[in-house]
Amino acid sequence: MDIKTVVVIEKDLDGYFAFCPTIQGCYSQGNTYEEAIINIKDALKLHLEVLQEAI
């Protein structure tokens, strides 16, 4: 299943913080921009799996 959503990635003192403003509670981080992208994709997948199980 392919889902498209907005992801915001911000640089902070510890690396990068990523979150989905349209999906409450879905966020992640990474030491690099690339790592933050990988981590937020994993977080999105897991978050959506949990939501789907709740239906």
One Martini backbone bead per residue (centre of mass of N, CA, C, O) as a GRO file, in nm:
protein
   55
    1MET     BB    1   0.093   0.039   0.026
    2ASP     BB    2   0.048   0.369  -0.092
    3ILE     BB    3   0.144   0.667   0.085
    4LYS     BB    4   0.077   1.015   0.102
    5THR     BB    5   0.271   1.263   0.288
    6VAL     BB    6   0.361   1.494   0.509
    7VAL     BB    7   0.703   1.592   0.584
    8VAL     BB    8   0.891   1.715   0.857
    9ILE     BB    9   1.229   1.856   0.858
   10GLU     BB   10   1.447   1.931   1.134
   11LYS     BB   11   1.708   2.106   1.253
   12ASP     BB   12   1.917   2.032   1.530
   13LEU     BB   13   2.150   1.977   1.777
   14ASP     BB   14   2.108   1.637   1.739
   15GLY     BB   15   1.992   1.679   1.431
   16TYR     BB   16   1.689   1.523   1.327
   17PHE     BB   17   1.342   1.613   1.290
   18ALA     BB   18   1.044   1.411   1.238
   19PHE     BB   19   0.709   1.481   1.093
   20CYS     BB   20   0.343   1.442   1.085
   21PRO     BB   21   0.092   1.674   1.075
   22THR     BB   22  -0.153   1.459   0.986
   23ILE     BB   23  -0.021   1.255   1.216
   24GLN     BB   24  -0.072   1.190   1.521
   25GLY     BB   25   0.234   1.086   1.680
   26CYS     BB   26   0.428   1.113   1.421
   27TYR     BB   27   0.772   1.049   1.494
   28SER     BB   28   1.128   1.138   1.455
   29GLN     BB   29   1.486   1.060   1.413
   30GLY     BB   30   1.831   1.180   1.331
   31ASN     BB   31   2.164   1.236   1.257
   32THR     BB   32   2.054   1.247   0.968
   33TYR     BB   33   1.859   1.311   0.707
   34GLU     BB   34   1.847   1.019   0.599
   35GLU     BB   35   1.776   0.886   0.871
   36ALA     BB   36   1.511   1.041   0.915
   37ILE     BB   37   1.366   0.923   0.671
   38ILE     BB   38   1.380   0.627   0.747
   39ASN     BB   39   1.244   0.657   1.030
   40ILE     BB   40   0.970   0.784   0.935
   41LYS     BB   41   0.885   0.548   0.760
   42ASP     BB   42   0.873   0.344   0.991
   43ALA     BB   43   0.676   0.501   1.171
   44LEU     BB   44   0.444   0.509   0.970
   45LYS     BB   45   0.401   0.210   0.935
   46LEU     BB   46   0.344   0.144   1.236
   47HIS     BB   47   0.118   0.348   1.285
   48LEU     BB   48  -0.078   0.234   1.065
   49GLU     BB   49  -0.099  -0.052   1.178
   50VAL     BB   50  -0.229   0.027   1.445
   51LEU     BB   51  -0.476   0.171   1.327
   52GLN     BB   52  -0.583  -0.074   1.165
   53GLU     BB   53  -0.626  -0.264   1.414
   54ALA     BB   54  -0.848  -0.065   1.548
   55ILE     BB   55  -1.079  -0.124   1.318
   0.00000   0.00000   0.00000
